[in-house]
Every structure is written in structure tokens, then in C-alpha cells.
Amino acid sequence: MDTQPHPSRTRSRGPRWGRGPAFALVGVLVLLFLAASAAPSPLYPVWAAQWGATPGALTAVFAVYALTLLAALLVFGRASDVVGRRPVLLVATALELVSLLVFLTASDVALLLLARAVQGVATGLAIGTAGAALLDLAPPQRPALGALVNSAAPTFGLGLGALGSGAVVELAAGPAGLVFGALATLVAVVLVALVALPETAGEGPGPDRRAALLRSLRPSAAVPAASRRRFAAAVPVFVATWALGALQLSLGPSVAREVLHVEHPLAGAALVASFSVAGGTAALLGARASSRALELRGALALGGGSLVSTAGLLTASLPAYATGTVLAGAGFGAAFAGALRAVAATAAADRRGSLLTSVYVVSYLAFSLPALAAGELSGRVGLLPVVAVYTGAVVVLAAAAALVAGRAPAPAGPALRTSPTCSQAQTP
């Protein structure tokens, strides 16, 4: 740990982590937040059995998370560019801990709604800020590592959260207490460690800082001018990938149980996790590929995997569905990693918070609205027709994303590099 005061613009005091440990800490935070967001999915059948919760009520639990997350992104997405990354991450992590404690003590759907609402705000605060911090803290000799971890950590986190929670449901009594107790403990450890996070952003003290903060809180999702062309080219990828990810998390366990007749919660969770883990693995393996090539190949794999998994559903073939899920998951990770890397390369250091917020606003809109519509329609016309049409739409989106990716402009603008402030930090 760096024992000298970090020379940040926010005048942080006391011992601070060096660049490497700080980068790892923020990566763990992203992994943990996304794991916590996926952990409730395997528990929905447990709560439905315990409290008689209807599918509509559980859909509302999903909806309130997505809506509060988007609201937090829109309102607070630029705050870390003004006040700094560390204060925003501290508040977000404290709120995440509160949400997990509410989950831990929940005894009805009303408390689940409260827990998910707080969790949505916490994740909305954290996701763009942590993404910007990863870009700031990336090693100078490997500046693209920040974008790589930004794309891989969420997918690994979603997979680990679903798989870990599913394993507890399968193997232990009182699964909710074990899942959220363990997550709360880990989040508390991260919260303490964040106190020593070096600051890499913020405008520093002065009479204009409060006014700048108030301006930043006006709901918006501003894309910096230098990033707009490349951002627009990446939108089809963001929509296709996150829409399919939402389908896996929201209806994946139900598909496994009702269509493919997978009875064990752990096996259903493993199917969901295979999608996310394949995505994270593909992002890591594509680290040396160009962003355009990674985006194009990922979009093709996303569409092809969706076709194979849909065929598996229509024929009730578990092997075909599992194969398509893994292929589509790999496409998710590769396409999102390539698009994110290309977009991030266009942003100056003091605009990264705004840019990453815009990326996640688009992504979480695609994550929430289609899945909510699918959840409502599945109760009326049946699960299989809804999922088949949904994945068909993803195939069309993936084809459009591949077409756009092949013609996308090369990244232009500021080179992706760490912030000057952070570069002064001592590395142990």
C-alpha cells in the first residue's frame, strides 16, 4: 500500500493503494456488484413457494431494480467526473450493503421490492463510476486492460452470482440467508478497502465545485462529441448483447425447467452461468484482437448461437440449447468487449464517467424493457413462443450489429490512457 498522500485533485489524505491493487479492487467491486444482481434469480421459485408470490409480483421485483438503476445512471452518472471516483464508489457500496441486509431479513415481496430498489440505485451509482476508474487505473504499459476488465468482469459476475446462488438453493436449507449473508460480508470488506482507493478524477475544491456538481445531477446521458460517431455504431451491439443477457437471467431458469424439463435448480443455474462465463472468457481471449474484428466476430457468434439455442428449444433438445447458449454467450462477451474498447478509446480522461454512463444506459434499457415485456407475455401466450420470438429478434439485431461493425469507423480521438493524476501514484 502506498503510505504517502496521493496527489489527487480531491486532496485525499492517508495511506492509499498503489495502482495495481487499486485496479484489482475496482475489478473485484464490479464482479461482486454484478454477482449480487444475479443472485436473486435462482431464489425466485423459493420465494414463490414460501410466500405464494405470483409471477407478476416477481416480475415487479425485476422491474424495480432495472428502473432504479437507470434513474441512478441518468442522475448520478457524471457525478464522479466532478467529485471523484472514490466518494461515489463509497456511497454505492454502502447502499449495496444495505440492500443485501434487507434481502437477508426479507419476509415478503414488499421487502424484496425495497431491497431491489436500493440495489438498483447502488448498481447505477457504481457501474459507470467503476468503469471509468478501471480506465483511469489501467497499467500505463497496458492501457486497454481497463476496457477489457470492464467487459469481462460483468459477465463473469453475472455467471458466478447465478451459479453460486443456484448451488446454495440445491444443496442447503435456508438458501437466502446463506447467499445474502456471504455477499454482505464480501461487500463489507470491499467497502473498508475502498477508503484507501487513490483518487483519479474530480475538479478539486473551489467555489465552482458545488455548482458543477449540481449541473452534473441534471438527468442526462451525454456522449462526448469526440465519441458520438463510434458510440452510435456500437449501439446495435449494446442492445443485442444485453437484451439476450436479460432473457437468460430473467427467463432462463424457467426455460430450463418448463421447456427442457431440467428439474434441479443447480442445473438450471449452470445453464444461465454458462452464458455469462463464456462471455467473460471470450472477452479475455480476444484481448489481442482489434476492436473491430472482435465486435464483428462476436456479433456473428451471438446470432449463430441464438439460432442454435432456439432450434434446441423448438425440438426440446438440451444439448442443442446448451451449445447455442455457450456460443451466444461467447458472442456476447466478444461483441461487447470490442464495442466497448472502440468507444472507450475515443474519450478523454475527464469525460469517461459520462461516456461509460451512456454505454450502460443503453445497455440496461436493452436489459430491462424487452425482458419485462417477455415476462408479461409469457403468462398470456406461453413461454416457448415468447422466447422463440425474442431470440429471433436477437438474431436480427445481431445481424445488424455485424453489418454496422464491419463498416464502423476506426476509433478516433484521444488515445486510451490512464489519467495524469493516477500516473503519479506510487506502485509498491
PETAWO-V996982 format. One record per residue. N is the residue number from 1. RES is the residue in one letter. OMEGA is omega in radians with two decimals (999 if undefined). D_CENTER is the distance of its C-alpha to the mean C-alpha in Angstrom with 1 decimal. Layout:
n: (N;N)
res: (RES;RES)
omega: (OMEGA;OMEGA)
d_center: (D_CENTER;D_CENTER)
//
This chain:
n: (1;2;3;4;5;6;7;8;9;10;11;12;13;14;15;16;17;18;19;20;21;22;23;24;25;26;27;28;29;30;31;32;33;34;35;36;37;38;39;40;41;42;43;44;45;46;47;48;49;50;51;52;53;54;55;56;57;58;59;60;61;62;63;64;65;66;67;68;69;70;71;72;73;74;75;76;77;78;79;80;81;82;83;84;85;86;87;88;89;90;91;92;93;94;95;96;97;98;99;100;101;102;103;104;105;106;107;108;109;110;111;112;113;114;115;116;117;118;119;120;121;122;123;124;125;126;127;128;129;130;131;132;133;134;135;136;137;138;139;140;141;142;143;144;145;146;147;148;149;150;151;152;153;154;155;156;157;158;159;160;161;162;163;164;165;166;167;168;169;170;171;172;173;174;175;176;177;178;179;180;181;182;183;184;185;186;187;188;189;190;191;192;193;194;195;196;197;198;199;200;201;202;203;204;205;206;207;208;209;210;211;212;213;214;215;216;217;218;219;220;221;222;223;224;225;226;227;228;229;230;231;232;233;234;235;236;237;238;239;240;241;242;243;244;245;246;247;248;249;250;251;252;253;254;255;256;257;258;259;260;261;262;263;264;265;266;267;268;269;270;271;272;273;274;275;276;277;278;279;280;281;282;283;284;285;286;287;288;289;290;291;292;293;294;295;296;297;298;299;300;301;302;303;304;305;306;307;308;309;310;311;312;313;314;315;316;317;318;319;320;321;322;323;324;325;326;327;328;329;330;331;332;333;334;335;336;337;338;339;340;341;342;343;344;345;346;347;348;349;350;351;352;353;354;355;356;357;358;359;360;361;362;363;364;365;366;367;368;369;370;371;372;373;374;375;376;377;378;379;380;381;382;383;384;385;386;387;388;389;390;391;392;393;394;395;396;397;398;399;400;401;402;403;404;405;406;407;408;409;410;411;412;413;414;415;416;417;418;419;420;421;422;423;424;425;426;427;428)
res: (M;D;T;Q;P;H;P;S;R;T;R;S;R;G;P;R;W;G;R;G;P;A;F;A;L;V;G;V;L;V;L;L;F;L;A;A;S;A;A;P;S;P;L;Y;P;V;W;A;A;Q;W;G;A;T;P;G;A;L;T;A;V;F;A;V;Y;A;L;T;L;L;A;A;L;L;V;F;G;R;A;S;D;V;V;G;R;R;P;V;L;L;V;A;T;A;L;E;L;V;S;L;L;V;F;L;T;A;S;D;V;A;L;L;L;L;A;R;A;V;Q;G;V;A;T;G;L;A;I;G;T;A;G;A;A;L;L;D;L;A;P;P;Q;R;P;A;L;G;A;L;V;N;S;A;A;P;T;F;G;L;G;L;G;A;L;G;S;G;A;V;V;E;L;A;A;G;P;A;G;L;V;F;G;A;L;A;T;L;V;A;V;V;L;V;A;L;V;A;L;P;E;T;A;G;E;G;P;G;P;D;R;R;A;A;L;L;R;S;L;R;P;S;A;A;V;P;A;A;S;R;R;R;F;A;A;A;V;P;V;F;V;A;T;W;A;L;G;A;L;Q;L;S;L;G;P;S;V;A;R;E;V;L;H;V;E;H;P;L;A;G;A;A;L;V;A;S;F;S;V;A;G;G;T;A;A;L;L;G;A;R;A;S;S;R;A;L;E;L;R;G;A;L;A;L;G;G;G;S;L;V;S;T;A;G;L;L;T;A;S;L;P;A;Y;A;T;G;T;V;L;A;G;A;G;F;G;A;A;F;A;G;A;L;R;A;V;A;A;T;A;A;A;D;R;R;G;S;L;L;T;S;V;Y;V;V;S;Y;L;A;F;S;L;P;A;L;A;A;G;E;L;S;G;R;V;G;L;L;P;V;V;A;V;Y;T;G;A;V;V;V;L;A;A;A;A;A;L;V;A;G;R;A;P;A;P;A;G;P;A;L;R;T;S;P;T;C;S;Q;A;Q;T;P)
omega: (3.10;-3.07;3.09;3.12;3.13;-3.06;-3.10;3.14;3.10;3.06;3.12;-3.08;3.05;-3.11;-3.12;3.02;2.98;-3.05;-3.08;3.10;3.13;3.09;3.13;-3.14;-3.14;3.06;3.09;3.12;3.12;3.12;-3.07;3.12;-3.12;3.04;3.12;3.14;-3.14;-3.04;-3.13;-3.01;3.13;-3.11;-3.12;3.09;3.11;3.13;3.12;3.13;-3.09;-2.99;-3.08;-3.13;-3.14;3.05;3.10;3.12;3.14;3.02;3.09;3.09;3.07;-3.05;-3.08;3.07;-3.10;-3.09;3.13;3.08;3.14;3.11;3.13;3.09;-3.08;-3.08;-2.99;-3.02;-3.13;-3.02;-3.08;3.05;-3.11;-3.04;-3.13;-3.12;-2.99;-3.14;-3.13;3.13;3.08;3.12;-3.13;-3.10;3.06;3.10;3.09;3.11;3.09;-3.11;-3.14;3.09;3.06;3.03;-3.06;-3.08;-3.05;3.12;3.10;-3.08;3.14;3.11;3.03;3.10;3.11;-3.13;-3.12;3.11;3.12;3.12;3.10;3.09;-3.13;-3.12;3.09;3.06;-2.97;-2.83;3.11;-3.14;3.12;3.10;3.10;3.12;3.10;3.07;3.13;-2.97;-3.11;-3.13;-3.12;-3.12;3.11;-3.05;-3.14;-3.12;3.11;3.10;3.14;3.13;3.07;-3.10;-3.07;-3.05;3.12;-3.11;3.05;-3.13;3.11;-3.14;-3.13;3.12;3.14;-3.09;3.14;3.12;3.11;3.11;3.13;3.10;-3.10;-2.89;-3.00;2.99;-3.11;-3.00;-3.09;3.14;3.14;-3.10;-3.03;3.02;3.12;3.13;3.13;3.12;3.14;3.13;3.10;3.11;3.12;3.13;3.11;-3.12;-3.11;3.13;-3.11;3.12;3.09;-3.13;-3.12;-3.08;3.13;-3.04;3.11;-3.10;3.11;-3.07;-3.08;-3.03;-3.14;3.12;3.11;3.12;3.14;3.09;-3.10;-3.09;3.03;-3.07;3.13;3.02;-3.01;3.02;3.13;-3.06;-3.11;-3.05;-2.91;-3.09;-3.12;3.10;-3.14;3.13;-3.10;-3.06;3.11;3.10;-3.14;-3.10;-3.09;-3.07;-3.05;3.05;3.11;3.07;3.11;3.11;-3.14;-3.08;-3.04;-3.07;-3.12;3.11;3.12;3.09;-3.13;-3.05;-2.96;-3.09;-3.07;3.05;3.03;-2.97;-3.03;3.13;-3.12;3.12;3.08;3.10;3.13;3.08;3.11;-3.11;-3.12;3.09;-3.08;-3.12;3.06;3.11;3.12;3.14;3.13;3.11;3.13;-3.11;-3.14;-3.04;-3.08;3.11;3.06;-3.11;-3.13;3.14;-3.13;3.13;-3.12;3.14;3.13;3.13;3.11;3.11;3.11;3.13;3.13;3.11;3.11;3.08;-3.12;-3.13;3.08;3.07;3.09;3.10;-3.08;3.11;-3.10;-3.14;3.13;3.13;3.14;3.13;-3.13;3.12;3.12;3.13;3.13;3.14;3.11;3.09;3.08;3.08;3.06;-3.06;-3.11;-3.10;-3.14;3.13;-3.14;-3.14;-3.12;3.14;-3.13;-3.14;-3.10;-3.11;-3.10;-2.97;2.97;-3.04;-3.07;3.09;-3.06;3.12;3.13;-3.10;-3.13;3.06;3.13;3.09;-3.06;3.01;3.09;-3.08;-3.09;2.94;3.08;-3.14;-2.98;-2.96;3.12;-3.13;3.09;3.11;3.13;3.12;3.13;-3.09;-3.10;3.09;-3.09;-3.05;3.12;-3.06;-3.05;3.13;-3.12;-3.12;3.13;3.12;-3.13;-3.12;3.04;3.08;3.10;3.10;3.12;3.11;-3.14;3.09;3.09;3.13;3.12;3.13;-3.14;-3.13;3.14;-3.13;-3.04;3.08;3.05;3.13;3.10;-3.13;-3.08;3.07;3.12;-3.11;-3.13;-3.08;3.12;-3.13;-3.11;-3.06;3.11;-3.10;3.09;3.10;-3.08;999)
d_center: (28.3;29.7;32.5;33.4;32.0;29.2;30.6;27.7;28.3;27.5;30.2;28.3;30.8;31.2;29.8;26.6;24.6;25.3;22.9;22.0;21.4;19.5;17.1;16.7;16.2;13.3;11.7;12.6;11.2;7.5;8.4;10.2;8.1;5.6;9.2;10.7;8.8;10.0;13.3;15.1;15.2;18.1;19.8;20.4;23.6;24.8;24.5;26.1;29.0;29.5;29.4;30.2;27.0;27.0;24.3;24.4;23.7;20.8;19.4;19.9;17.9;14.8;15.9;16.4;12.8;11.6;14.6;14.5;10.9;12.2;15.4;14.1;12.3;15.6;17.9;16.5;14.4;17.5;18.9;17.9;19.9;22.8;22.8;20.8;17.5;19.0;20.2;17.0;15.1;18.1;18.0;14.4;14.9;18.2;16.9;14.4;17.6;19.5;17.2;17.5;21.2;21.6;20.0;22.4;25.4;24.5;27.6;26.9;24.4;25.0;23.6;20.5;20.0;20.5;18.1;15.3;16.2;16.2;12.8;11.5;13.4;12.3;8.5;9.6;11.9;9.9;6.8;9.4;12.0;10.6;9.8;13.4;14.7;13.7;15.6;18.4;18.9;18.8;22.2;24.8;25.9;22.5;20.7;18.4;16.9;14.5;13.0;13.1;11.3;8.6;8.3;9.3;7.9;4.4;6.9;9.5;8.0;7.7;11.1;12.6;11.9;13.5;16.2;17.2;17.5;19.4;21.6;22.5;23.3;25.5;27.3;27.7;29.2;27.4;23.9;22.1;23.9;23.1;19.4;18.9;21.6;20.1;16.7;18.6;20.7;18.0;16.4;20.0;20.6;17.6;18.9;22.3;21.3;19.5;23.0;24.1;21.2;23.0;22.5;21.7;21.8;23.7;27.1;29.1;31.7;34.0;35.2;32.8;29.6;29.6;30.3;27.5;25.1;26.4;26.1;22.4;21.9;23.1;20.4;19.4;16.9;19.2;18.9;21.5;24.5;24.3;20.9;21.6;23.2;20.6;17.8;19.8;20.2;16.5;15.8;17.0;14.6;11.5;13.2;14.4;11.4;9.1;12.3;13.2;10.0;10.8;14.4;13.8;12.2;14.6;17.7;17.4;19.4;21.9;22.4;23.1;25.5;27.3;27.5;27.5;29.2;27.0;28.2;26.6;23.2;22.4;23.1;21.0;18.0;18.8;18.6;15.1;14.2;16.1;13.9;10.8;13.1;15.0;12.0;11.5;15.3;15.9;13.8;15.9;19.1;18.8;18.8;22.4;22.3;22.4;19.4;21.5;22.5;19.1;17.8;21.0;21.1;17.6;18.4;21.6;20.2;17.7;20.8;23.1;21.0;20.5;24.3;25.1;23.0;24.6;27.9;27.2;26.6;29.7;31.8;30.3;29.8;27.3;27.7;27.0;24.0;22.5;23.4;21.8;18.6;18.4;19.5;17.0;14.1;15.7;15.9;12.2;11.5;14.6;14.4;11.0;12.1;15.5;14.6;12.4;15.2;17.8;16.5;15.9;19.4;20.9;20.0;22.3;21.1;21.8;19.8;16.4;15.0;16.2;15.0;11.3;11.5;13.1;10.6;7.8;10.8;11.8;8.6;8.4;12.1;12.1;9.8;12.3;15.7;16.6;15.5;17.6;20.4;20.4;20.5;23.5;25.3;25.1;27.3;29.8;30.2;28.7;25.6;26.7;27.7;24.5;22.2;24.7;24.6;20.8;20.5;23.4;21.7;18.8;21.6;23.1;19.9;19.4;23.0;22.7;19.8;22.0;24.9;23.2;21.7;25.2;26.6;24.0;25.5;25.1;23.1;25.4;25.5;25.0;24.2;21.0;22.3;21.9;23.2;27.0;26.6;24.4;26.7;29.4;27.9;29.9;28.3;30.0)
//
